[in-house]
Amino acid sequence: MGWNPHITVATLVRQENSFLLVAEWEDDDLALNQPAGHLDENGRGGSE
């Protein structure tokens, strides 16, 4: 059994004085996050 890394990639997108954020609702709570995703074993973005 080898090492199986879990890789998350994220970015910071700025235009003038604004930043791109992802709004996610869970129950009644709003979370503002950076655009991000997971990298699969073939180097492509996953669908999680």
N, CA, C and O atoms as a GROMACS GRO file, in nm:
protein
  192
    1MET      N    1   0.085  -0.117   0.000
    1MET     CA    2   0.000   0.000   0.000
    1MET      C    3   0.090   0.123   0.000
    1MET      O    4   0.175   0.138   0.088
    2GLY      N    5   0.072   0.212  -0.098
    2GLY     CA    6   0.154   0.331  -0.109
    2GLY      C    7   0.087   0.453  -0.047
    2GLY      O    8  -0.023   0.446   0.007
    3TRP      N    9   0.157   0.562  -0.058
    3TRP     CA   10   0.106   0.689  -0.005
    3TRP      C   11   0.002   0.744  -0.100
    3TRP      O   12   0.027   0.754  -0.220
    4ASN      N   13  -0.115   0.779  -0.051
    4ASN     CA   14  -0.225   0.829  -0.132
    4ASN      C   15  -0.257   0.972  -0.088
    4ASN      O   16  -0.335   0.991   0.006
    5PRO      N   17  -0.197   1.073  -0.153
    5PRO     CA   18  -0.220   1.211  -0.109
    5PRO      C   19  -0.361   1.259  -0.144
    5PRO      O   20  -0.419   1.215  -0.243
    6HIS      N   21  -0.413   1.348  -0.064
    6HIS     CA   22  -0.538   1.417  -0.091
    6HIS      C   23  -0.501   1.562  -0.118
    6HIS      O   24  -0.453   1.632  -0.029
    7ILE      N   25  -0.522   1.607  -0.241
    7ILE     CA   26  -0.475   1.739  -0.283
    7ILE      C   27  -0.594   1.833  -0.305
    7ILE      O   28  -0.686   1.801  -0.381
    8THR      N   29  -0.591   1.947  -0.239
    8THR     CA   30  -0.689   2.052  -0.260
    8THR      C   31  -0.618   2.169  -0.326
    8THR      O   32  -0.509   2.208  -0.284
    9VAL      N   33  -0.680   2.225  -0.428
    9VAL     CA   34  -0.625   2.343  -0.494
    9VAL      C   35  -0.723   2.458  -0.476
    9VAL      O   36  -0.844   2.438  -0.481
   10ALA      N   37  -0.670   2.577  -0.455
   10ALA     CA   38  -0.753   2.695  -0.437
   10ALA      C   39  -0.685   2.812  -0.506
   10ALA      O   40  -0.566   2.808  -0.536
   11THR      N   41  -0.761   2.916  -0.529
   11THR     CA   42  -0.704   3.033  -0.594
   11THR      C   43  -0.762   3.160  -0.534
   11THR      O   44  -0.868   3.158  -0.471
   12LEU      N   45  -0.692   3.266  -0.554
   12LEU     CA   46  -0.736   3.399  -0.513
   12LEU      C   47  -0.750   3.480  -0.640
   12LEU      O   48  -0.652   3.502  -0.712
   13VAL      N   49  -0.872   3.527  -0.669
   13VAL     CA   50  -0.899   3.602  -0.791
   13VAL      C   51  -0.935   3.745  -0.753
   13VAL      O   52  -1.031   3.769  -0.681
   14ARG      N   53  -0.854   3.839  -0.802
   14ARG     CA   54  -0.875   3.980  -0.768
   14ARG      C   55  -0.897   4.058  -0.897
   14ARG      O   56  -0.826   4.038  -0.996
   15GLN      N   57  -0.994   4.148  -0.895
   15GLN     CA   58  -1.017   4.242  -1.004
   15GLN      C   59  -1.039   4.377  -0.941
   15GLN      O   60  -1.137   4.400  -0.871
   16GLU      N   61  -0.944   4.467  -0.969
   16GLU     CA   62  -0.943   4.599  -0.906
   16GLU      C   63  -0.943   4.581  -0.755
   16GLU      O   64  -0.848   4.525  -0.700
   17ASN      N   65  -1.048   4.626  -0.686
   17ASN     CA   66  -1.051   4.613  -0.539
   17ASN      C   67  -1.152   4.509  -0.493
   17ASN      O   68  -1.201   4.515  -0.380
   18SER      N   69  -1.184   4.412  -0.580
   18SER     CA   70  -1.281   4.308  -0.546
   18SER      C   71  -1.217   4.171  -0.557
   18SER      O   72  -1.123   4.150  -0.633
   19PHE      N   73  -1.269   4.077  -0.479
   19PHE     CA   74  -1.222   3.940  -0.480
   19PHE      C   75  -1.338   3.846  -0.510
   19PHE      O   76  -1.451   3.869  -0.466
   20LEU      N   77  -1.311   3.740  -0.587
   20LEU     CA   78  -1.411   3.640  -0.617
   20LEU      C   79  -1.424   3.545  -0.498
   20LEU      O   80  -1.325   3.489  -0.450
   21LEU      N   81  -1.547   3.528  -0.450
   21LEU     CA   82  -1.576   3.436  -0.342
   21LEU      C   83  -1.689   3.343  -0.384
   21LEU      O   84  -1.772   3.378  -0.467
   22VAL      N   85  -1.690   3.224  -0.327
   22VAL     CA   86  -1.796   3.127  -0.351
   22VAL      C   87  -1.886   3.128  -0.228
   22VAL      O   88  -1.839   3.106  -0.116
   23ALA      N   89  -2.014   3.152  -0.249
   23ALA     CA   90  -2.111   3.152  -0.139
   23ALA      C   91  -2.173   3.013  -0.130
   23ALA      O   92  -2.227   2.961  -0.228
   24GLU      N   93  -2.166   2.952  -0.012
   24GLU     CA   94  -2.222   2.819   0.010
   24GLU      C   95  -2.312   2.822   0.133
   24GLU      O   96  -2.272   2.868   0.240
   25TRP      N   97  -2.433   2.772   0.116
   25TRP     CA   98  -2.528   2.764   0.227
   25TRP      C   99  -2.532   2.622   0.280
   25TRP      O  100  -2.544   2.526   0.204
   26GLU      N  101  -2.522   2.608   0.411
   26GLU     CA  102  -2.543   2.480   0.477
   26GLU      C  103  -2.639   2.504   0.591
   26GLU      O  104  -2.608   2.578   0.685
   27ASP      N  105  -2.754   2.442   0.582
   27ASP     CA  106  -2.866   2.472   0.672
   27ASP      C  107  -2.897   2.621   0.657
   27ASP      O  108  -2.930   2.664   0.546
   28ASP      N  109  -2.888   2.698   0.761
   28ASP     CA  110  -2.915   2.842   0.752
   28ASP      C  111  -2.789   2.925   0.766
   28ASP      O  112  -2.797   3.046   0.790
   29ASP      N  113  -2.672   2.864   0.751
   29ASP     CA  114  -2.545   2.934   0.767
   29ASP      C  115  -2.480   2.960   0.631
   29ASP      O  116  -2.472   2.870   0.548
   30LEU      N  117  -2.436   3.082   0.610
   30LEU     CA  118  -2.367   3.120   0.487
   30LEU      C  119  -2.217   3.117   0.510
   30LEU      O  120  -2.167   3.176   0.606
   31ALA      N  121  -2.145   3.049   0.422
   31ALA     CA  122  -1.999   3.046   0.428
   31ALA      C  123  -1.946   3.108   0.298
   31ALA      O  124  -1.992   3.073   0.190
   32LEU      N  125  -1.850   3.198   0.309
   32LEU     CA  126  -1.784   3.257   0.193
   32LEU      C  127  -1.645   3.197   0.184
   32LEU      O  128  -1.567   3.206   0.278
   33ASN      N  129  -1.615   3.135   0.070
   33ASN     CA  130  -1.490   3.063   0.053
   33ASN      C  131  -1.418   3.105  -0.074
   33ASN      O  132  -1.476   3.169  -0.162
   34GLN      N  133  -1.291   3.069  -0.081
   34GLN     CA  134  -1.214   3.085  -0.204
   34GLN      C  135  -1.258   2.978  -0.302
   34GLN      O  136  -1.296   2.868  -0.260
   35PRO      N  137  -1.254   3.007  -0.434
   35PRO     CA  138  -1.278   2.900  -0.530
   35PRO      C  139  -1.175   2.788  -0.510
   35PRO      O  140  -1.055   2.816  -0.506
   36ALA      N  141  -1.220   2.665  -0.499
   36ALA     CA  142  -1.128   2.554  -0.470
   36ALA      C  143  -1.188   2.424  -0.521
   36ALA      O  144  -1.306   2.418  -0.554
   37GLY      N  145  -1.106   2.322  -0.526
   37GLY     CA  146  -1.150   2.190  -0.566
   37GLY      C  147  -1.047   2.087  -0.529
   37GLY      O  148  -0.945   2.119  -0.467
   38HIS      N  149  -1.072   1.962  -0.565
   38HIS     CA  150  -0.982   1.851  -0.534
   38HIS      C  151  -0.922   1.799  -0.663
   38HIS      O  152  -0.987   1.800  -0.768
   39LEU      N  153  -0.799   1.755  -0.656
   39LEU     CA  154  -0.728   1.700  -0.770
   39LEU      C  155  -0.734   1.548  -0.762
   39LEU      O  156  -0.701   1.490  -0.659
   40ASP      N  157  -0.775   1.483  -0.872
   40ASP     CA  158  -0.781   1.338  -0.870
   40ASP      C  159  -0.648   1.277  -0.914
   40ASP      O  160  -0.554   1.349  -0.944
   41GLU      N  161  -0.641   1.144  -0.917
   41GLU     CA  162  -0.514   1.076  -0.945
   41GLU      C  163  -0.464   1.098  -1.086
   41GLU      O  164  -0.346   1.073  -1.114
   42ASN      N  165  -0.551   1.144  -1.177
   42ASN     CA  166  -0.510   1.172  -1.314
   42ASN      C  167  -0.476   1.319  -1.337
   42ASN      O  168  -0.450   1.360  -1.450
   43GLY      N  169  -0.476   1.398  -1.230
   43GLY     CA  170  -0.442   1.539  -1.241
   43GLY      C  171  -0.558   1.627  -1.286
   43GLY      O  172  -0.538   1.743  -1.323
   44ARG      N  173  -0.679   1.573  -1.283
   44ARG     CA  174  -0.797   1.649  -1.322
   44ARG      C  175  -0.881   1.679  -1.198
   44ARG      O  176  -0.870   1.612  -1.096
   45GLY      N  177  -0.964   1.782  -1.209
   45GLY     CA  178  -1.053   1.815  -1.100
   45GLY      C  179  -1.158   1.709  -1.077
   45GLY      O  180  -1.213   1.655  -1.173
   46GLY      N  181  -1.186   1.680  -0.952
   46GLY     CA  182  -1.288   1.582  -0.919
   46GLY      C  183  -1.426   1.645  -0.917
   46GLY      O  184  -1.440   1.765  -0.943
   47SER      N  185  -1.525   1.567  -0.888
   47SER     CA  186  -1.663   1.616  -0.890
   47SER      C  187  -1.724   1.622  -0.752
   47SER      O  188  -1.846   1.617  -0.739
   48GLU      N  189  -1.643   1.633  -0.648
   48GLU     CA  190  -1.695   1.639  -0.511
   48GLU      C  191  -1.754   1.773  -0.480
   48GLU      O  192  -1.802   1.796  -0.369
   0.00000   0.00000   0.00000
